[in-house]
Amino acid sequence: MADYVTDVKKFASNVDEAAVNGIVRHLGIALRSRDASMVACTDPSELARIRDGFCRKKLKLDDADDEVDGAIQSVCTAMKADNTKARVTFYYLLAEHYEKLDLFHKK
């Protein structure tokens, strides 16, 4: 778990560790596969899955596709220097952008 928090700290100053743990729980078994644990910002179909799956379903966003796609692109830009964009960090930054980190706190 510490590795995920350390990675998020490269991009966010005040990391909500409970939210990181919640995102890890949400992703579950997908994190076992190296390919599934990373985000490819150059793959339009993957970015659409993030928009429709994570942003729409988990974050419950009803913003226009263009707005959500813009937020996803801003995370891609923020993580541009990182060749291995960790999905946990990517999702954390999206949830932080939309002020939805509390969705990942254990209830």
Secondary structure, DSSP 8 states (H G I E B T S, - for coil): -HHHHHHHHTT-SS--HHHHHHHHHHHGGGGGSTTTTEE-TT-HHHHHHIIIIIIIIIS---S-HHHHHHHHHHHHHHTTT-SSEEHHHHHHHHHHHTT-GGGGS--
